[in-house]
Amino acid sequence: MTGFEKSLHQDMVSQLHGLAAAGDTAGLKALLRRSPSLVNAAAGNGWTALMYGARNGHLEVVQVLLQEGCDRSIINKSSQTALDIAKFWGYKHIANLLANVEGDKKPSFLSNDLKEYENYFGTTLLDRRSDKRTDSKWLSKKQSHPDTVYILFSNLSPLVTLGRGRESSQQPEVKLCRLYHKDVEQCMNQTEECTLIFLGVELQFNVNLMAACHGRVLQEDEEDGLVAWFALSIDSASAEKFKQKHEGCYFLHPPMPALLQLPEKEAGVIAQARSVLAWHNRYRFCPTCGSATKIEEGGYKKTCLKEDCPSLQGVHNTSYPRVDPVVIMQVIHPDGNHCLLGRQKRFPPGMFTCLAGFVEPGETIEDAVRREVEEEAGVKVSYVQYVSCQPWPMPSSLMIGCLAYAVSTEIKVDKNEIEDARWFTREQVVEVLIKGNQRSFFVPPNRAIAHQLIKHWIGMNANL
């Protein structure tokens, strides 16, 4: 090679590297069409076009060079491959590509070992003991048992009281009013518009001591150690009379954000009770034929009173409480260092949260995530990973929390679905979530699964 040819070659290599570093895919393709042998050409420091593309985060450049057959195993004078460079600079989407992560393989920035999360509304004081729902004799005895606990509802709002905080300096804590049969007997007898739901049992190891405190001897059939809990819904007039007789008690309203004030395990009881009571409110008649129904199995079944109703033949989901599955997803940018958050018009000014939507019939969780993200924000998603779920009694949803790996970045908001959607950097989210700086935007409180998904994503990156 003559000196002129050598100089020309070096100029072309320099031009190729400049195009790769700048992310100019059109210029890169044109140059490689003229001189395909340049694809693996290295500069004096051992860097190739692939390395420059990886260093500057240009995914399309890397894709083009791989398609042109470049050698990803080449090492520069610092003993680095293009993959090493992409990892060092935090370009996870490029690292995934260079590491042959494709198709349905898991992106490297998604966590491998997910622990089981306990979200608000998801923990409870009770064992539901569904086997007892069909034991009408046992339920009848427990209803009048002096140790049985009742929680009272009116218009789906639970009766609560203010208790002392754990420390004298703390504000009073909102707690459920735990009532007993003597407290609610009059309500149950005076109104036909009450609904009674068996919630489960609280395992009491000191049941003998409790009995002694009530001044009675424990009967043989009571030695199961089970203290039953029931939810009782009464009409507005009865609720008003009850409040007048019980000072310091009030019905917690509106449900959001008021229900988020409850202790976590009590919130789980409310999630169960409110969802079942909401089902009874919405389905007063048989959904199959429109006839009257009767409540059975401790409040967990409605049986049609019309003898020839099809719902009496076999098992029908119209006879049982329904749960609506909702996907809620933390959408992660291809670079791993941005997340997609959106907002609806009804949100407080400045609040952004994870995208969410109902699962449609015949649809998988993964496909629901992909469909909802594309419908609301125009962003395409490939890999989806389940993280945790949260019962959401407004009135009866199950929020299925996922991480979603985006493969496109252009946002096209459907204004009929949401008001706005944006990519936020990890640093922006850390400022809001960890440092409490909410001047530019803020996210839902920590008792919402959206908050926990965002927090989970932040904690996944070791580069912090």
Summary of the structure (lengths in Angstrom):
residues: 464
radius of gyration: 30.5
end to end distance: 49.4
largest distance: 109.7
contacts: 1416
relative contact order: 0.10
helix: 37%
strand: 22%
